[in-house]
Structure formats: structure tokens, C-alpha cells
């Protein structure tokens, strides 16, 4: 019998995870409000996790929870992340399955703006309303599923996630004063990190998912401008609203044996500009 996995919240990242699981011989059930957007090779469930429970097969060995909110309001975050995870956990409990549950979270839970290096031991304060809800969601996972794994991802980019490229291509973009450190991971590396952690016998309960090089936003903008032959960004105003600036370490993820296909934004964005990869729903 093939291993069985459930993808709860199957957007672009979840779809990439599912396709890789299918290629490895897993049966994949996937949950999305518009299930018709999912690949035919998945067992598709049209479920709104904000208010409904998915079906969890009794033999499910892996559940990946990769939820997204429709907008950045606290209400949307609470309904999508906290209520969504609770409905998944209730369904797992009802099913009698004992899967490993991996929750995709965000490095946005760190309230750091001085460029400090942070890792899994750094306190996450979740000072914003949405950040606090993400931390509440993480706590719910560990309370209900002690073997759960939390993967806090940096900014995901890749096929179909080309907002920064489009801004540079259009021109007129400004480099912020005191250009902040930013942290990224290519979608394909994010998907592979999920599979890698799920396959470990004893994965760490909390892992940061970022590439090898925290980079100042201005450096990324200038790199993209050079690659596509666009004008370089101008200097920004000094009175912009403050933004987070932190350097996330991936040392723990690396120590588990994970290897990046795109270790920095340079390799990753060049692949996007070449048209490598597939844009998923």
C-alpha cells in the first residue's frame, strides 16, 4: 500500500509538495476551496477549512498544513490559520490516524528590525496582531500534536511569484533608506524542505526555512535590474515607515542534511527569469 498524505490548504506551495509526493509514490489527498484547480492526480476535496473539516483517511501518515489568509486583517488570519488548523486537527483525531503533522508558518513572527542574526532559539514575540495569531496557531499544533513540526518560511518567490521582478521591470522603484535585510526561499526549495523534514526520523520541532544569504533589499533590486537590463532603483525617502530587518539563519535546516537547489536569491531569480519551473494554481 502506498503511503498516504493529506495537504490541507493546497495552493501553489502545497501543489508543488503534492506533485513531489506523487512522484515518490505517495497517494495524495488535497484540500482547497476550489478543488477543480488541483491536479487530477490528487484526491481532491472542496473544503473551506475556516469552517469545515476535511476527510482524513485512517492510514494517513503525513499531513502538511499550508494555509493562507485572504487578506492581512486579524480576522482573516484567525479564521484561516487558527480555525483552519483546529478543523484539521479535529478531523485527524476523528479519523484515528496518527500522522506526522507539519505546519507552514512564517519568519514574520520575529519582531526584529536591527539586522540581528536570528535562529530557532530567538524569542518570537509576534508583536503585530497577525504575528500573534501565527504564534497562537503554532502553539495549538504543539499542544494537540506533540510530534508536530513547524517550518517558519521566509519570503517565498519562484514561478508565478514575480512581484519584485515586475516592479523592477516597470522602473521607478525606490530603494528604502537603511535598506533592510530580507530573507527568501525559492518555492521549490520550500517544497523540498517540507518533504525532507517529513522524512526525518526525529526532525526538529521548529525550523527556519530560508536560503543561505540574507540580503539587503537594495542589493536584490540592483541585481534584478542588472539581470533584466532595467534602470537601477533610486534612493528612497528617509521618512518611510519602519520595516523589519533581520538575518535568519538556516544552520539548523542545513545540519539535517538538506541541500538547496537555489542557495541564494541569485541562482533562484536567474532560474525564474529563464522560465524554469511550472506555475501552479
Secondary structure, DSSP 8 states (H G I E B T S, - for coil): ---EEEEES-SHHHHHHHHHHHHTT-EEEEEETTGGGS-TTSEEEE--TTT------TTEEEEEE----SSSSHHHHIIIIIIHHHHHHHHHHHHT---EEEEEEEGGG----S-EEE-TTS-----SHHHHHHHHHHHHHHHH-TT-EEEEE-EEEBTTB-HHHHHHHH---EE-TT--EE-EEEHHHHHHHHHHHHHSTT--SEEEE--S--EEHHHHHHHHHHHHT----EE--TTS-----EEE--HHHHHTT---SS-SHHHHHHHHHHT-S----
